[in-house]
Amino acid sequence: MLQLNYIRENTADVLKRLAIKNFKDAETIISSVLQLDVKRRAIQQSTDAVKAEANIIAKQIGMLMKEGKKEEAENLKLKTGQLKQSEKEFDEELATIEKEIHDILVQVPNTPHLSVPAGKTPEDNITILEHGTIPTLYEGNTPHWDLTTKYNLIDFELGVKIAGAGFPVYKGKGARLQRALINFFLDRATAQGYLEVQPPIVVNEESGYGTGQLPDKEGQMYFIGEDKLYLIPTAEVPITNLYRDVIVKEIDLPIKNCGYTPCFRREAGSYGKDVRGLNRLHQFDKVEIVQIAPPEKSYQILEEMRDYVAGLLKELELPFRILKLCGGDMSFGSALTYDLEVYSAAQSRWLEVSSVSNFETFQTNRLKCRYKDGTGKTQLAHSLNGSALALPRIVAALLENNQSPKGIVIPKVLVPYCGFEIID
């Protein structure tokens, strides 16, 4: 959530940057917030004046009582009662206005970083790096949804029977490949100084609000009505919420956490190869990396996180590219996002496998995640996260790119984790 004082002091810049995100009615919404803020500050001044007068009278009453002037003291007490009533009315009006401001601000996206390119669709994203050679497959190659059936790795139909479309059942070497990737990603993360955590896979409403999934993506989350809990769309939500209402020590920054969780997303259904097989699921596995960082270092850390994810893809010997997302393709809360995509040779297309984002203070303002700087001043930290990595499309690319007439060759780095070199 944007900070009100930042909007007030940088109105023109906020409107300019929201335009990069193609946020509709920005001028009207920001104007209404500022008008409410003027009213809020006027009421706050009136409240402060009443409280100050009440404090002065309270001291006068104490002095009169000591001097034995009880009647004069009682008369002042009557005035104190009137002031308390006024104070109550002001406080109620103030609470109403603050709620109105809050309800508007939670619907305003984060302002993008100055380096974010203008644009509305993925076609407007900027490719900043391509790495690796796109493999040339043998003549009998097939997409992963056929390979998983041929080698009995994943049963999509059985998943439909048990839960519905988008909930696959992994079998045999398919299940072992999943487990191998999870352990590989976690081992690499801990070697880079990330503390592994195993968080809950359900969160309450306050946690969803804290990281910006609510109210923006409420329709995409699975809701457990009786308990008022949400299945997590990503480990970002519970891990970042570890630091809700926390003041951390500056010396402890950056804080680095990683965690594996299943993830759940009620994405709108569609048809065709873009969503077939593992390309889009309602339940999938992912290892997430999260950092809580000092503001002055957060963009350097973002680059480091991006390069770390790229390093994982290099170890898996997958051709990939890195995109800087345009304003229209960014998430609600992000200030700057890099997407990493791997090339799927059998599908002849790029598949997104990671998004690495800096949220600046957008999440930490909601979370009240703060730190004390060297002067003792309490400030909001910056939050960052990234997929490192999401498994489904990684598995799809590994199966497709490494297929041969003899079977599917496992990348060397995964062999110790899998226990086999080829799927045949």
N, C-alpha and C positions, 0 to 999 in steps of 0.2 A: 504494500500500500504506500502510495506517495505521501510524503510528509507535508502537512498543511503549510507549515512555515516556508518550506521550499517552494511550494506553488505560489504563495503570496509574494515571495521575494524574486521569483524567476518566472513570472507568468508568461511572458513572451517566448522564452526559451522552452518552457513546458509545452506550450501550444505547437511550437515549431517541431518539436521532437515527437509529440503524439501524432502529428500529421504524417511522419515517416512510418508510423505503425498503422496508418489508415484508420485511426479511431474516429468513428462518426460522432458528430455533435460535440466535439471537444470544446469548442468555444462556449457553447451554451452551458455545458456541464461545469466547466471550470468557472465560468461567470457566476453560476448559481452557488457554487462552493464559496467563492470569495464574498458574495453578498451575505451569505449565512455567517461567514467568518467575521465580517464587520459587525453584524448584529450580536454575534457571540461575544466579541471583545467588549462591546458596549455594555452588555449585561454583566460580564465579568467585572468591569470597572464599577458598576453600580453595586454588585455584590461585595466587592472589596471595600467600597466606601461605607456600606452598611456595617460590615464586620469591624472596620476600623472605629466607627462611631460607637458601636456596641462595646468594644474593648475600652475605649476612653470612659464611657459611662460606668462600666463595671469598676474601674479604678476609683471613680468619683464616689460610687456607692460605698466602696470599702472605706474610704476616708471619712465619709459622713457618718458611717456606723461607728467608727472609732471615736468620732467627736461627739457622739450621742445625738446626732441630728437624724433621728429615726424617721420622722415624717418626710423630710426632704429626700431621704434615701428611698422611701417607699414610692414617692412620686416618680423618681428616676427609674425605679423598677418597672413601673407601668410603661415608660417609654422604651425600656429594654425589651419588653414583651412585644411591643409594636415592631421594633427593629428585627426581632427574631422571626416574626411572621413575614416581614418583607424579605428577609434573607431566605426563608423557606421557599417563597414564591419565586424569587430570582433563581435559586438552585434548581427548582423544577423546570423553569423555562430554559435554563442553561443546559440541563440534561437532555431536554427535548431537541434543542438545536444541535447539540453535539452528536446525538444519534442520527439526525438528519444528515449532517456532514459525513459521518462515518458510513452511513448507508450509500451515500453517493460515491465516496472515495473507494470503497471496495469494488466498485464496478469500473474504475479507471485503471487501465493497464500501466505497466511500468514504462517509463520513458526510455527509448533506446539510446545506446551509446552513440557518440558523435560519429563513430566510424561505420555505423550500420548503413548499408546502402538502401536507397529508396526502392520500392517495388511492391507488388501485390501478390505474386504467385511464386512457386518454386523456380520457375524459369528465370526469375530475376535474381536468384542467389548467385554469389560469386565463387567460382572455383579458385582456391588459392594453392592447391597442391594435388597432383596425381602421382601415385606411386605404384610400381609393379607392372608386370606385363599381363595383359588379358590372355588367358590360355586359349589355345586352339583345340577344341575337343574332337574326339574321334567321330566317325560318321554315325555311329549308332547311339549317340548321347541322348539323354532324356532329362527332363526337369526333375527336381527333387521329389515331387509328389509321386512320380512313378518309381524313382529309386527307393524310396522308403517302403513301398509295397514290394518291390522286387526282392529286397534284402531283409524284409520283415523287421524294419526299424521303428516305424511309427504307424499306428492304426487310427486313421481319422474317423472311420465309420464307427468303430467301437466307442470312440469318444463321444460321437453324436448320440449313440445309444445310452450312454451313462449320463451325459450332461447336456449335450447339444453341440452345434457347430462351433468350432473355435476352441475346443477342449480336447487336444489329441492325447492318445495313450502311447507312451514311448516303451519300446520293448527291446530286450536283449542288448545288442551292441548299440542300438539307438539310445537306450537309457544310460548305458555306460559312457557313451560319448557326451551326453548331457552332463553327467557327474564329473567327467574329466575336465570339461570346459569350465564348470563352476569352480573346481579346485584349482585349476590353472590360473584363472582370473583372480581368485582370492590370494593365492600364493604370491602372485606378482604384485598385488596391491599392498600386502603386508610388508613385502620386501622394500617397497617404496615409502614405508613409514606410516601407512594407513592402519589405524586400529580397527580390527574386525569386530563388528557387533552383529548380534542376531536379534532384530527388533520384532515386535508384533506385526502380523500381516493385516490387522484391522486397526482402525484409528477412530477416535471420536470426532465430532464436528469441529471442535476447537482446533484440533491438529490439522484437519483438512483446510480450515480457514487460514491457519498460520502459514502454510506454504503456498497458498493461492489457488488450490484446487477448488475450493468453495469460496464464493458461489459460482465461479466461472465455469467449472467443469462438472457440476453436480450430475448432469444427465449421463456422463460417461463413467460414473462410479457405481459399483454395486453396493446397494444399501441394505443393511440388516435392520428391518423396521422395528422389531420388538426391543432391540438393544440400542438402537440409534447409533450404529457403528457402520463404517464404510470399509470394504475390502480395498487394500491399497493399490493404486495404479502404478506405483513405483516406490522403491525403498527410500527415495528422497524424502517422502512425507514423514515416516516415523523417525528416520535418522536425524533430519534437520530439527524435528520437534524435541529431540533430546535437549536442545538448548533454548527451549521456550521459557521465558521468564527467568533467564539466567544472566548474571553478570560475570563474565570470564575475566581472567587476568591477562593483561596484554602480553606478558611473558609467555603465556601458553598458546598464543596465536602464531601460525595458523593451527587450528584443530583439524585433524584429518581422520575421517572414518570411512570404512567400506563395509558393505554387507550384501549378502545374498538373500533374495526373497523371491517367491513366486509373485507375479503381478497380475492384476485383473482390470480389464478395460471393456466397458460396454460400447465398443465402437459400432457405428452404424454399419449395417451389413450392405455389401454390394457384390457384384459378380465379375468374373474374369480372372485372368492370371495375376492381376495386381494383388488380389486377396486370397489366391488359391494356396492350398497347402500351408506352409509355415509363414507365408508372407504377411498375414495378419491374423492374430489370435486373440481370444478373450482371456486366456490364461497363458502366461509364459514366464520363463525364468530369466533373471537378470542379476548381475552384480553391479552395484552402484557405488560411486565414490562421491563423498561430500566433504567440503571444506568450509570452515568458518574462519574468515580472514580479516586482517586489518585493511581498511579501505585503500591505503596507499600502495598495497601490494597485490590487490585482488586481480588486476588485469595481467600482471606477470604470472600469477598463479594459474589464471585461466589458460594462458599459453602453455604452461607446463602440463596442465591436465590434458589439454588437447594433444600435446606431443606424446604424453604417456599412453593414451588410447591408441594413437597411431602406431606406437611401438608394439602394442599387443597384436595389431593386425599384421605388422611386418613379421612377427614371430610365427603367426599362423600362415604366412606365405600367401596372403590374400591381396589381390590388387584393390586399391582403395583410392578415394579422393576425399578432400576436405573442402567443405563449403562454408562460406560466411553467409548466414541467412539475411535476407532483406527484411525490412520492417514488416511487410505483410505476411511473412511466413514464420515469424517468431511467435513464441508462446506468450501468453498473457503477462507473465511475471518477469520475463527475461529482459536484460539490458543488452546482452550480446550473446549470440549462440553460434557455435560451430557444429555442423552436422558432419559425421563421417559415414561414408557409404562404401560398401564393397560391391565389386562387379560380379554378377551372376551370369556365368557364361552360357548356361543352358537356356536361360530366359532372355539373354541379351539385354540386360538392364541393370541399373544401379539400385542397390537396396540399402536403405538407411539402417545402420546398426548402432549408432550412438549420437546423442546430442550432449554437448558440453556447454554449460551456460553460467554466466555471472548474473546474479539477481541484484547486485549491489545491496541497497538497504530495503528493497521492496518486501522481501520475506521477513527480514529481521525487525522491521518496524512493526509488522503484525505480531511477530513472535516475542517482541521485547527482548531480543537477544543483544546484549550490550557488553562493552568492556570499558575499563578505565584506562585512559591514556597516561602518558608520562606526567601530565600536569594534574592528574587526579580527576579530570573531567570525564563524565560518563558519556560514551558515544555508541552509536549503532555500528555493529560489525557488518561485514559483507558476507553473503552466503553464495556458494557455488556448488554445482553438482554435475555429474556426467555418468552416462552408461558405460561400464567398463567390464563386460559388455552385455548387451541383450542377446540372448542365445538363438532365437528362432531363425533369423536371417543369416546369422553366422553359420549355423548348421546347414541351412539351405545352400549357401555358397560353398562351404567345404565339400558337401556331397556332390554338387554339380561340377565344380571346378576340378575336382580330383578323381572323377570317374574315368575308368579305362575298361577295355574289354575284359580285363582280369578281375576287376573289382574297384573299390573306392580306397585310394591310398590316404592314410592318416598322416597329417603333418608331423615331422619328426619331434617337434616340441611337445606334442600331445601323447606320443607313444608310451612314455613312462606312466602317464595318468590313465590311459585307456587299457594298457596291457595287450594291445594288438596293433599290428602295423597296417592291416588291410581289412576291409569289409568285403567278404566274398561269399 
